[in-house]
Every structure is written in C-alpha cells, then in structure tokens.
Amino acid sequence: MSFVFYDTETTGKNKFFDQILQFGAILTDDDLNEIDRFEIRCRLDEHTVPSAGALRVTGMTIERITDPALPSHYEMICQVRDRIAAWCPTTFVGWNTIGYDEPLLQQAFYRCLHPPYLTNTNGNQRADILKLAQCVEAFASDVLTLPRDEKGKPVYGLAQLAPANGFPHLNAHDAMADVEATIFICRKIKEKAPAAWEQLLHCASKSRALAVIHDNPVYVARSYSYQGGLKEHVLTTLGNQLNGMGAVLAYDLTVDPSQLVGLDDEQLGVWLRRKTSPLRTIKPNKAPLVAGWAGQPFDGIAYATLAERAAFLASRPDLVARIIALTPGKTYDPSDHVEEQIYNGFASPSDNAAMLRFHAAPWCDRFAIAVQIQDARFRALAMRLIYSHCPESLPSEMRTERARLVAMRLLGHGCEKAPFLTLAAADEEAAKMQAEGEAAHADMLRSYREYVAQKLQQASALLAGS
C-alpha cells in the first residue's frame, strides 16, 4: 500500500476552533519513494483569530495570512479533499498527526461540509511517526540520535530531532519541509528497526489492532510520556467500546487480579480509581503500538504467571462486568458552538446528498440548497460559508445577523469564558511577547497588533450600532 505523509500549519493549537493555513503532503510507494506531492495555503477566515505565538513558530505574518489573493479556507479544503481522495486507499502518516493534525483536518472537512473521517474509512489507514520514534528504543537503541533538553530528557520535536539525525531541516514548521523531514526519519527507522516499522503498519488498521488485543490473552502496549519515558504494559483485554467512546478496557497483568475477589462495589471502585490503577484504555482506531506477548517474562514475572492471571479474569465474567461498570468513561458537556458539535452524529443520507449539491452549485444558488439541510449543524456551517463567499445571496436580515455573529465571536460576547481565542486575549498575548523583547519578531508583532486593534474597533462599532 502507498503512504501519504502530510502536515499542517495552523492559527493555533485549539483542535476545535483554530484553522489550517497551510497543508503539505507527499504520496510515496511502499519503499517510501516519492510519487506525487501537493501543497497549498489559504487566507484567514473572518471569524478566526490567529495566535501571535503560532505565527512566530511558523514564520507567517498577518499580511501573508490575510492576502486576498490566497484561496479561502473552504477553497483550500476542497482542493485538499479532492487531491488526497484521489490517492486513496492509502495509509496516512505524519509527525504527531493522530494527536494534532488529524483532529484539525477532520474539523476542517466538517466545517466545509465534507465527510470528516476520510483518513480512516473506506480502506484507508493511519499511523503516527512520533509514536514510533518515541518507542523505537524498545526495538533498537541505536536507530535515532536523540537530542536532549536541559533536564537530560530526549527531545522529540521534529525541528530538533531531524537535524540531529542528519536532515538539513532549515525550514522547520513549514508544512512541506516537515513532511520531508518525517519521511527522512521513517527511512532510518524502516532500515534500522524493521520490526518497529512492521508493528506500526500492522496497527495502522483498526481491525488488525483489534485482532491483536482480542486474539492474544496476553499482549504488550507501548507508549511514551515526557515524565516517564518509554512505558511498556503487559495487558489482557476486559471490554470493548467503553462508555460508547470506542476505547478498549485492559488490565495490567503485573497486578494480581485475585485480590479483587471479595471486594464490594464501593471498595472495588476505590481500588480501581487509585493512582496506581491497573486499568488501561487502548484506542484501536488510533494506531496503538500493541503486539502479542508469549513465552517471555515481563518485569520479573514469569510468562506462566501472566497467563494464569489473564485466564483468571477470563473465567470470571461477573467480576469483569463489575470492573467495566465501575470504570468511568469520558463524557462531554453539550456545546452551543457548532465546531464542538462535530461528534454529535453523522449526516443523514439526505443531508449528504444536499451537501454534494451545495459543492457543485454556483454560490448564488447555494442558499436555496442550504435551507434544505435538516441537521442544524450543517445548515449553520453552510450559511457561514455563503456569508464568507457570497453574502449578497443571503436575505438582508440574515446577512446582518451573520455580521453580528462574526463580531460577537471575535469579541467573545455571549461566552462566560470563550473556548476560542478572542481579539482581546490575542492582543494580550502579543503585548506580552513584545514586552519580553523578542527583537527578531518585532515587525511581525507590530503589524499583528495593528491588525487586532483594527478588528477590535470594527467589531465593537458594529455591535454598538446594531
């Protein structure tokens, strides 16, 4: 299967509310030889406030991201969708993509009325090279040269790791340059730690990851944290679809489960919630690094003992059912913001058909299609897109209301605590950066604050006059 390596540069780190400004991708064959590439930038949406910190990292300026010659966000995302769809089926990979870029890309597709889960449906797979790089020492310690921070901890930022391993990463935090650096790191791992590479590819498929954790009564899961470094847990699976969130509940077999027998629900709940709880959650749709574990001791515990503990739990479905029932899953409060409603369900077949007609129609005809969309989320997003691209096609009262909504978003009106960056908060961040004397970014910050001040004045005047 081919690979699509991709990266994004954005207005900030908020996975719900920030916007992709640049997308870069390279299509390769199985041996990581380049077949095709695609890169595109867009201008800033009128309802999004960019972070000065994000612009500093990416080297962008407010003048560049507001250039009217650039495509709109919608126009860019339509092109992104068309190009990567033409490359499918494939395996989508990148540096911290599952943790960061994937949610942003899903949000962009959703906001632009495209099916959001293109990268992990219809035969597509996904994997994260950052996860692999962090865990590769479990397979071979000499694969990567790891730079260290002031505490002696390994640094896995691509801007530091790629040069330390021989890649001249002169344009770090440019989407295409980061894609090229990621491919470089992949080639080193594939060559020097083929077992690690094969495990990554095996678990890029949700069905294969599920097979590992269901078909092996004892298996190992690898992960990494800055505080704890590489962690390996030897586990057995307890249950699927924990609280409907798609996670698999697993038990750490280094802890003897026989001590749970005889505990009532209150005692068991307290025991399971303790800081050293033996429970782990595995998300099979996020390319977990899992593999069967057979015949070998783990952490000084004989394999026979691990297998006995797994069999003990398998023979007590009543105890397992109680553990699952007493394990809290993640819950999300309902949100008034359409961006945070992305997981509130899929579009109906009729709405999907309406959105296809929406994309195909000229802007002047899209309002008539938008009002036919039944789901309030997608109808609101359609109206937002029309206002951005062809406001004159909206009824005058709706056009006025959309202008008010944009101003309220920029100012944070109607929010006790805005979950997105407002103009006032953005200016505060930029002022702090100026006060810290960042001479290299002085011009960028000055222009940025002038832009923010102008937008503040315009938004305040509009609401005052309405």
C-alpha positions, 0 to 999 in steps of 0.5 A: 500500500502507498503512504501519504505523509502530510502536515499542517500549519495552523492559527493555533493549537485549539483542535476545535476552533483554530484553522489550517493555513497551510497543508503539505503532503507527499504520496510515496510507494511502499519503499517510501519513494516519492510519487506525487506531492501537493501543497497549498495555503489559504487566507484567514477566515473572518471569524478566526483569530490567529495566535501571535505565538503560532505565527512566530513558530511558523514564520507567517505574518498577518499580511501573508495570512490575510492576502486576498489573493490566497484561496479561502479556507473552504477553497483550500479544503476542497482542493485538499479533499479532492487531491488526497481522495484521489490517492486513496486507499492509502495509509496516512502518516505524519509527525504527531498527526493522530494527536494534532493534525488529524483532529484539525483536518477532520474539523476542517472537512466538517466545517466545509461540509465534507465527510470528516473521517476520510483518513480512516474509512473506506480502506484507508489507514493511519499511523503516527511517526512520533509514536514510533520514534518515541518507542523505537528504543524498545526495538533498537537503541541505536536507530535515532540520535536523540537530542536532549533538553536541559533536564537530560530528557530526549527531545522529540520535536521534529525541528530538533530531532531531524537535524540531529539525525542528519536532515538539513531541516532549515525550514522547520514548521513549514508544512512541506519541509516537515513532511520531508523531514518525517519521511527522512526519519521513517527511512532510518527507522524502516532500515534500522528497526524493521520490526518497529516499522512492521508493528506500526503498519500492522496497527495502522488498521483498526481491525488488525489492532483489534485482532491483536488485543482480542486474539492474544490473552496476553499482549504488550502496549507501548507508549511514551510520556515526557515524565516517564519515558518509554512505558511498556504494559503487559495487558489482557483485554476486559471490554470493548467500546467503553462508555460508547467512546470506542476505547478498549478496557485492559488490565495490567497483568503485573497486578494480581487480579485475585485480590479483587475477589471479595471486594464490594462495589464501593471498595472495588471502585476505590481500588480501581480509581487509585493512582496506581490503577491497573486499568488501561484504555487502548484506542484501536482506531488510533494506531496503538503500538500493541503486539502479542506477548508469549513465552517471555517474562515481563518485569520479573514475572514469569510468562506462566504467571501472566497467563494464569492471571489473564485466564483468571479474569477470563473465567470470571465474567461477573467480576469483569462486568463489575470492573467495566461498570465501575470504570468511568468513561469520558463524557462531554458537556453539550456545546452551543458552538457548532465546531464542538458539535462535530461528534454529535452524529453523522449526516443523514443520507439526505443531508449528504446528498444536499451537501454534494449539491451545495459543492457543485452549485454556483454560490448564488444558488447555494442558499436555496440548497442550504435551507434544505439541510435538516441537521442544524449543524450543517445548515449553520456551517453552510450559511457561514460559508455563503456569508464568507463567499457570497453574502449578497445571496443571503436575505438582508436580515440574515446577512446582518445577523451573520455580521453580528455573529462574526463580531460577537465571536471575535469579541467573545460576547455571549461566552462566560469564558470563550473556548476560542481565542478572542481579539482581546486575549490575542492582543494580550498575548502579543503585548506580552511577547513584545514586552519580553523583547523578542527583537527578531519578531518585532515587525511581525508583532507590530503589524499583528497588533495593528491588525487586532486593534483594527478588528477590535474597533470594527467589531465593537462599532458594529455591535454598538450600532446594531 
